[in-house]
Amino acid sequence: MTYTQPVFPALLVVALLGAWFGLRRGNRRAMRLAVAGVIGILLWSLPPVHWLAVWPIERLYEPLPAEAATAQAIVVLGGGVYSGEPHQPRKLQASHKTYLRCLHAARLYATLRGRPVVVTGGGGEAEVMADLLMALGVPRDRIVLERRARNTWQNARFSARLLKERGWHRIVLVTQVYHMPRAARAFRRQGLSVIPAACDFVTASPLWHELLPDGTTIRRNEWLAHELIGALWYELRAWLE
């Protein structure tokens, strides 16, 4: 599953266009636009800005909530795959997000005494996740594959069918913490009882050694923006339906 990350390129375009028009025509408004774009890029790449933005979400969730012990199954959402190297056994490999989700699910599997694990993602994603979970110690006969979903909405819809067919209605949901609000809402709308077990927390990192702009923060802020836009779209979609 892939999607376009528009915010940082948009800020860059604003800055470049503003600078070009400002220098060419001596337009003060254009120069102000350029300065605004540069400031936006700077803020978009600062770790403390991202921490402040994601902190209200992260404080809502835990990696292993106590009520997880009452769940009937663990559900792991795919976070993307990419083309592997020729010497690798699979043509597709797990993205970093997918790896972190599967790693957390494997830990939950061990902690929760062997609850079945449902992996959901189309385009070969479910198979990659199943292979990764087996490498992390989850037996193949405890893994259920949902192979059709292309987005979070479909993850919830298609997984709910598999879960209900097996009589599982209370689940532990595994995904990145910034993705959890939208994902949990989508699964609850399918009539499931959801216990969020989030991974990839960032606000636990100390501030003092990560104050300078970096590319990782830009990427994380793009993911966060995608989640906010996606949440608004899901609310609109639910209202229309």
C-alpha positions as MATLAB code, in Angstrom:
seq = 'MTYTQPVFPALLVVALLGAWFGLRRGNRRAMRLAVAGVIGILLWSLPPVHWLAVWPIERLYEPLPAEAATAQAIVVLGGGVYSGEPHQPRKLQASHKTYLRCLHAARLYATLRGRPVVVTGGGGEAEVMADLLMALGVPRDRIVLERRARNTWQNARFSARLLKERGWHRIVLVTQVYHMPRAARAFRRQGLSVIPAACDFVTASPLWHELLPDGTTIRRNEWLAHELIGALWYELRAWLE';
ca = [
       0.000    0.000    0.000;
       1.453    3.325   -1.023;
       0.238    6.893   -1.034;
       1.528   10.356   -1.946;
       2.983   12.546    0.787;
       2.068   16.076   -0.369;
       2.842   18.487    2.453;
       6.616   18.837    2.321;
       6.763   19.114   -1.520;
       3.980   21.716   -1.343;
       5.951   23.811    1.153;
       9.046   23.516   -1.022;
       7.123   24.631   -4.131;
       5.681   27.620   -2.229;
       9.147   28.665   -1.098;
      10.724   28.299   -4.555;
       7.913   30.080   -6.410;
       7.849   32.873   -3.870;
      11.618   33.352   -4.140;
      11.525   33.259   -7.956;
       8.746   35.815   -8.318;
      10.198   37.950   -5.558;
      13.670   38.111   -7.083;
      12.428   38.559  -10.629;
       9.883   41.291   -9.973;
      10.882   42.688   -6.615;
       7.509   41.574   -5.254;
       7.390   41.834   -1.470;
       4.378   39.574   -1.186;
       6.177   36.887   -3.124;
       9.193   37.226   -0.869;
       6.978   36.900    2.190;
       5.544   33.750    0.627;
       9.054   32.406    0.157;
       9.961   33.145    3.765;
       6.736   31.465    4.950;
       7.568   28.399    2.877;
      11.088   28.194    4.316;
       9.763   28.546    7.877;
       7.186   25.860    7.136;
       9.895   23.501    5.864;
      12.004   24.169    8.951;
       9.131   23.477   11.333;
       8.106   20.385    9.347;
      11.575   18.905    9.857;
      12.105   19.682   13.570;
      11.735   16.697   15.955;
      10.315   18.801   18.842;
       7.500   20.014   16.563;
       6.641   16.422   15.684;
       6.765   15.380   19.342;
       4.307   18.142   20.243;
       2.003   17.105   17.407;
       2.004   13.386   18.194;
       2.055   13.571   21.996;
      -1.754   13.969   22.362;
      -2.163   10.728   20.376;
       0.582    8.737   22.080;
      -0.695    9.498   25.568;
      -3.939    7.651   24.720;
      -2.322    4.266   24.015;
      -0.037    1.623   25.499;
       2.100   -1.087   23.899;
       0.482   -3.778   26.075;
      -2.759   -2.744   27.798;
      -3.913   -4.951   30.664;
      -7.218   -5.798   28.952;
      -5.309   -7.452   26.085;
      -5.434  -10.674   28.096;
      -9.181  -10.873   27.356;
      -8.792  -10.728   23.557;
      -9.601  -13.656   21.286;
      -7.172  -12.733   18.493;
      -4.392  -10.359   17.469;
      -4.859   -8.365   14.250;
      -1.832   -6.814   12.529;
      -2.250   -4.238    9.758;
       0.162   -4.194    6.850;
       2.393   -1.132    6.624;
       3.722   -1.600    3.100;
       6.123   -3.810    1.173;
       8.867   -3.117   -1.366;
      10.744   -5.033   -4.037;
      13.555   -7.054   -2.515;
      17.033   -7.795   -3.769;
      17.476  -10.594   -6.379;
      19.261  -12.884   -3.903;
      16.414  -12.704   -1.366;
      13.947  -15.613   -1.262;
      10.902  -13.383   -1.681;
      10.406  -10.735   -4.348;
       8.646   -8.543   -1.780;
      10.084   -7.474    1.560;
       8.475   -5.873    4.591;
       8.783   -2.120    4.964;
      10.118   -0.691    8.217;
       6.564    0.026    9.395;
       5.425   -3.503    8.616;
       8.467   -4.963   10.389;
       7.782   -2.955   13.570;
       4.138   -4.038   13.572;
       4.988   -7.708   13.120;
       7.702   -7.527   15.780;
       5.206   -6.097   18.248;
       2.604   -8.715   17.276;
       5.122  -11.517   17.848;
       5.841  -10.164   21.320;
       2.126   -9.989   22.041;
       1.696  -13.550   20.785;
       4.270  -14.765   23.290;
       2.779  -12.692   26.112;
      -0.856  -13.625   25.402;
      -0.206  -17.375   25.371;
      -0.593  -18.085   21.694;
      -3.596  -16.065   20.563;
      -4.182  -16.475   16.795;
      -2.712  -13.689   14.667;
      -4.595  -12.222   11.694;
      -2.424  -10.407    9.134;
      -4.191   -8.162    6.655;
      -2.872   -6.652    3.438;
      -3.243   -7.218   -0.298;
      -0.708   -7.404   -3.097;
       1.424  -10.022   -1.374;
       1.618   -8.076    1.871;
      -0.132  -10.688    4.025;
       2.240  -13.406    2.822;
       5.285  -11.282    3.642;
       3.900  -10.577    7.108;
       3.187  -14.263    7.708;
       6.772  -15.177    6.765;
       8.111  -12.487    9.081;
       5.932  -13.604   11.978;
       7.083  -17.203   11.533;
      10.696  -16.021   11.606;
       9.842  -14.249   14.862;
       8.496  -17.425   16.428;
       4.777  -17.502   15.594;
       3.702  -20.949   14.274;
       2.151  -20.975   10.804;
      -0.999  -22.716   12.032;
      -1.657  -19.745   14.359;
      -1.593  -17.207   11.516;
      -4.674  -16.271    9.479;
      -4.153  -14.358    6.224;
      -6.463  -11.687    4.811;
      -5.096  -11.044    1.309;
      -7.397   -8.464   -0.324;
      -7.222   -5.223    1.669;
      -5.603   -2.202    0.013;
      -6.233    0.399    2.729;
      -7.204    0.668    6.384;
     -10.928    0.719    5.668;
     -10.628   -2.563    3.766;
      -8.331   -3.997    6.446;
     -11.185   -3.575    8.896;
     -13.961   -4.697    6.567;
     -12.313   -7.850    5.228;
     -10.679   -8.853    8.515;
     -14.002   -8.517   10.350;
     -15.488  -11.188    8.089;
     -12.679  -13.640    8.850;
     -12.853  -12.913   12.549;
     -16.625  -13.267   12.863;
     -16.607  -16.504   10.865;
     -14.356  -17.934   13.571;
     -16.370  -16.483   16.437;
     -13.738  -13.896   17.358;
     -15.221  -10.515   18.282;
     -12.688   -9.070   20.739;
      -9.291   -8.291   19.252;
      -5.948   -6.741   20.022;
      -5.151   -4.339   17.181;
      -1.501   -3.718   16.259;
      -0.293   -0.743   14.236;
       1.806    2.414   14.648;
       0.574    4.687   17.415;
      -0.146    7.614   15.071;
      -2.230    5.289   12.877;
      -4.182    3.786   15.769;
      -7.041    6.330   16.100;
      -8.160    5.855   12.500;
      -7.537    2.097   12.474;
      -9.331    1.410   15.755;
     -12.311    3.475   14.657;
     -12.552    1.573   11.379;
     -12.535   -1.813   13.139;
     -15.080   -0.730   15.741;
     -17.416    0.325   12.961;
     -17.334   -3.289   11.810;
     -18.852   -4.343   15.126;
     -15.638   -5.540   16.779;
     -14.421   -4.871   20.297;
     -10.960   -3.342   19.831;
      -8.075   -3.239   22.308;
      -5.346   -0.983   20.848;
      -1.776   -2.217   21.313;
       0.298    0.449   19.592;
       3.954    0.402   18.589;
       6.590    2.873   17.389;
       6.253    5.532   20.092;
       8.474    8.579   19.566;
       7.808   10.865   22.551;
       9.698    8.508   24.855;
      12.930    9.719   23.215;
      14.789   12.461   25.123;
      14.567   15.903   23.533;
      18.082   17.070   24.180;
      19.861   14.984   21.525;
      17.323   15.350   18.678;
      16.751   19.055   18.167;
      18.068   19.575   14.644;
      16.032   19.179   11.430;
      16.172   15.717    9.865;
      14.579   13.678    7.118;
      13.044   11.123    9.478;
      10.947   13.836   11.089;
       9.762   15.033    7.684;
       8.654   11.499    6.854;
       6.916   11.054   10.205;
       5.084   14.360    9.858;
       3.918   13.288    6.399;
       2.542   10.086    7.913;
       0.789   12.088   10.623;
      -0.729   14.455    8.059;
      -1.912   11.457    6.057;
      -3.612   10.058    9.161;
      -5.410   13.314    9.910;
      -6.668   13.616    6.338;
      -7.617    9.932    6.309;
      -9.549   10.277    9.579;
     -11.551   13.178    8.158;
     -12.274   11.184    5.000;
     -13.426    8.150    6.997;
     -15.763   10.323    9.061;
     -17.224   11.776    5.868;
     -17.509    8.339    4.320;
     -19.301    6.938    7.371;
     -21.696    9.890    7.373;
     -22.489    9.422    3.675;
     -23.145    5.719    4.162;
];
